[in-house]
Amino acid sequence: MNKVPGALKIAFRSMLRRKFFTFVSLFGIAFTLLVLLIAAAFLDQVVGPHPPESRGERTLYVERTRMSGEHSTQQTDSGYGFLDKNVRNLPGAENVSLFTMPDSAVSYVDGRKIKSRLKRVDGAFWSILDMQFLEGAPFTDDDDRQARPIAVISAGTRDRFFGGATAVGKTIDIGGQRLRVVGVVADVSPLRNLIAADVYAPIGTIPGDAWRGEAQGNFGALILARSPKDFPALHTELRARVKRFPIPDPKNYTTFDVPADSIFGMAARGILDDSRSYGDTPGLSPSAKLALILAVAALAFMTLPAINLVNVNLSRVLERAPEIGVRRAFGATRSRLVGQFVVENVALTLVGGIIAAVLASLVLAAITASGVIPYVRLGVNYRVLGWGLLASLFFGLLSGAVPAWRMSRLHPVEALRGRAS
């Protein structure tokens, strides 16, 4: 029971006794893990379950459609006609919301030109997402069906249009339409690119009716499942509906595909430009492929510092040859010596990980305060810390394996003489 605490005591004594080796090791470990923690924090901000997408772990996103033919492929956003008939009423879904991708719209206020991102959404949009309302309330599905000229605006939009004064009940002219403000929400980071907007208006306020029947257009959908376990059934049903849906241009295209992805899968599909759907095509899915790429990149980034740490640790082994010889002479087994050195190395990397976590928190707070990325709140949360802990343990084992093996092979007599070969 006391073996591990005893090993830790020896590990920390060893670190304090060899301050130069400890400093060099901690510097390399902390810098490497600092970079990894900052990268993990950015990735978590893009695909992690943060407000307003707090239910991201059970949300599927339908964004792209893809038509393929013998000579060409066309890939674009989904159309309202397809989504309304085939996605809105998916059995097994707790809720479904349709929305447009943000469009750039222009307003003029007191001679000032204001550019805004205008997004059209339905009433379910506000039920699926945890938007923080600072004023007023969201509009409803009935408001959407009745095409009422109303809008929910962001706090930044309120500042630009009304100088920060109360906005509910006032009107804004945007994109050639006059809309009455019914609510104000907290700004959403542009890293949440499908959700972030300056102005949210009902879908029904889109001019004309041609968009209502389109298979491809400027729309996307959120599918809120009751549980992630429902994803396979939802995928199967949506795939069956896609196969029954008439191909919009049968003369030039032979297949029509509309994938549904998790937030990570959607990011992976965009980064890798992978258009496969539901695993119909042999090989890794976009999510698995991106996860593998990130893992390999992290491993490659840790390899060089690990090699340097191995060299430092080998020097420590040679320096401690007399100590090892004494312990071997008094009956210490190879496995115990290896375990001791691995514990020392893991303890060292965990200390480096703690230093990296503190530095990462400071760097991320500075990035947040700088406003380089508007409205983003970067930080080291429990998920980022979990990845940092995993990286620290892996780094410690990776850089300690070779020196531990070398230590175990030292001959007691040679070690007592202070020689190691």
Secondary structure, DSSP 8 states (H G I E B T S, - for coil): --HHHHHHHHHHHHHHHSHHHHHHHHHHHHHHHHHHHHHHHHHHHHHS--TT-TTGGGEEEE-EEEEE-SS-EEEEEE-HHHHHHHTTT-TTEEEEEEEE--EEEEEEETTEEEEEEEEEE-THHHHHS---EEEE----HHHHHTT--EEEEEHHHHHHHHTTS--TT-EEEETTEEEEEEEEE----TTSTTT--SEEEEGGGSSSSGGGG-SEESEEEEEEESSGGGHHHHHHHHHHHHHHS--S-TTT-SEEE--EE-HHHHHHHHHHT----TT-SSS--HHHHHHHHHHHHHHHHHHHHHHHHHHHHHHHHHHTHHHHHHHHHTT--HHHHHHHHHHHHHHHHHHHHHHHHHHHHHHHHHHHHHTSSTT------HHHHHHHHHHHHHHHHHHHHHHHHHHHT--HHHHHTT---
